[in-house]
Amino acid sequence: MLWTRQGRRGVAAVAAALTLTLLPGAAPASAVTRHGAARPATGANDWDMWGYDLQRTGFNPNETTLDPSAVPGLHLDWQFPYATTSYNAPVFASGVDVDGTPTDLVYAGDNSGEFYAVNAATGALVWSQDLGVNDSVCFGDLGVSSTATIDRATNRIYAIGGGGALYAMDLADGTIASGWPVQVTQFPNEYVWDAVAENDGELYLGVASTCDRGGTYYGRVARVNASTAAVDGNFYVTDGPDTGVSGGGIWGWGGVSVDPATGDVFEASGNGYPNDQYEHFEYAESVVRLTKDLSVLSSDYPGLTGKDVDFGSTPILFTAKKACGQQLFVMNKDGEVLLYDADDIASGPVEALQTSAREIIGVAAYSPTDHRIYYGNPSNSPDKSYRRGLLSFRIGSDCKLKPTWSYKVKGRGLTTSPVSADGVVYWGDSVGNELYAFDQATHKLIWSSGSLFTDSPRTEPIVVGGHLYITVGSSLYAFGP
């Protein structure tokens, strides 16, 4: 189980000068604006999904405005208040035809079950849909935690609500497509934390639970056909309900990663139940490569020690050196990071490093501009050779990880997932309630959000169209130069 997902229920405290007052049950209608309205994004520039791409690298190759010289001038443009706390990351579509006007839109949901489309230039609400909640035993209402995905070919955005139903909505007005939603979860305690992935008309979702003590659940990758609006495949981590072994949830915020060249799907799973001898039953606590039809190609249980050594992370795919081929990087709750040859998962990790004494949860990033892997390290390693904060590694000639630089923070615990664009890496300290930006060439801190946030940044920021967007607590924030 992923314990650190608990967070705080209800509306997070937000500084009074920046917050709109909402009537009970009312959806937010507009945003608080600072420094005037944000400029709209230029060109056909989208951030379609968690991590920007199917490999979940967190790298935007099309950003050309927020370079290291512009980022120090970032300021708050607007703040959009959700109805309650939000755990998912925003996505962005440029130039959507809204009543005949090309409009840039930012999309995200919250724990009330509402899913919002917000004008990226003004912070005003354009439309919203109620996608439902799960009244969980552990955390009360859980609504839209999964990050949505955009498909410009069909003019749709796909998002899953708290009740486990996947919706297909029109980008411009939120109209639900005929035949939708599609029910993905099968038991009351099943829940989707993970981001939706779409490839070649198929949608992939990782299923876990609201929490372990909430009841039965069977972790799996579910596949939904966008044309037929039906579940057309499942990969069960513990081989399905007939085995009597439950659990095996897929917890990573980024869901599964996909190799766009082959369509192969990569997942990292949690532990099976009951505990002890079943914790790594079948494909639990493993890294698995699947075909696009969800047949197992290869897998590895890396022999991690301890109880509840889930993967609370999504694998990222990248090619840093031609001689090393495609590699996979993933983090585990035992404080280790693992590097694999993506074409030879079954041989086990090329390298495993113990960089933290605490559980590592989140998704790493890979930047091809400086050939670096970035991730948030929640604590010092047991031998103090790695420090808490942002860590950076390159891939050496031996195809293994080489530390390059780091940024230390005071607090210990959960961090955001980093992203990079135009020579800048962005990362948030959830304990210190602060978002940072670093020049990738000089490794210097060039911007921070300061004392603006009164809650923890937890998911990932997005950098697109010359602006920075992030969900924190019960608000969506937009920053511009």
Stockholm file with secondary structure:
# STOCKHOLM 1.0

chainA/1-481         MLWTRQGRRGVAAVAAALTLTLLPGAAPASAVTRHGAARPATGANDWDMWGYDLQRTGFNPNETTLDPSAVPGLHLDWQFPYATTSYNAPVFASGVDVDGTPTDLVYAGDNSGEFYAVNAATGALVWSQDLGVNDSVCFGDLGVSSTATIDRATNRIYAIGGGGALYAMDLADGTIASGWPVQVTQFPNEYVWDAVAENDGELYLGVASTCDRGGTYYGRVARVNASTAAVDGNFYVTDGPDTGVSGGGIWGWGGVSVDPATGDVFEASGNGYPNDQYEHFEYAESVVRLTKDLSVLSSDYPGLTGKDVDFGSTPILFTAKKACGQQLFVMNKDGEVLLYDADDIASGPVEALQTSAREIIGVAAYSPTDHRIYYGNPSNSPDKSYRRGLLSFRIGSDCKLKPTWSYKVKGRGLTTSPVSADGVVYWGDSVGNELYAFDQATHKLIWSSGSLFTDSPRTEPIVVGGHLYITVGSSLYAFGP
#=GR chainA/1-481 SS CCGGGCCCCSCCCCCGGGCCCCCTTCCCCCCEESSSCCCCCCSSCCBCSTTSSTTCCCEETTCCSCCTTTGGGCEEEEEEECSSCCCSCCEEEEEEEETTEEEEEEEEECTTSEEEEEETTTCCEEEEEECCCEEETTTEEECCCSCCEEETTTTEEEEECTTSEEEEEETTTCCBCTTCCEECCCSTTEECCSCCEEETTEEEEEEEESCGGGCCCBCEEEEEETTTTEEEEEEETTSCGGGSCEECCCCCTTCCEECTTTCCEEEECCCEESSGGGTTSTTTTCEEEECTTCCEEEEECCCCCSSSCCCCBCCEEECSCGGGCSEEEEECTTSEEEEEETTCGGGCCSEEEECCSSCCCBCCEEETTTTEEEEEECSCCTTSSSCSEEEEEEECTTSSEEEEEEEECSSCSCBCCCEEETTEEEEEETTTTEEEEEETTTCCEEEECTTCCSSCBCSCCEEETTEEEEEETTEEEEEEC
#=GC SS_cons         CCGGGCCCCSCCCCCGGGCCCCCTTCCCCCCEESSSCCCCCCSSCCBCSTTSSTTCCCEETTCCSCCTTTGGGCEEEEEEECSSCCCSCCEEEEEEEETTEEEEEEEEECTTSEEEEEETTTCCEEEEEECCCEEETTTEEECCCSCCEEETTTTEEEEECTTSEEEEEETTTCCBCTTCCEECCCSTTEECCSCCEEETTEEEEEEEESCGGGCCCBCEEEEEETTTTEEEEEEETTSCGGGSCEECCCCCTTCCEECTTTCCEEEECCCEESSGGGTTSTTTTCEEEECTTCCEEEEECCCCCSSSCCCCBCCEEECSCGGGCSEEEEECTTSEEEEEETTCGGGCCSEEEECCSSCCCBCCEEETTTTEEEEEECSCCTTSSSCSEEEEEEECTTSSEEEEEEEECSSCSCBCCCEEETTEEEEEETTTTEEEEEETTTCCEEEECTTCCSSCBCSCCEEETTEEEEEETTEEEEEEC
//
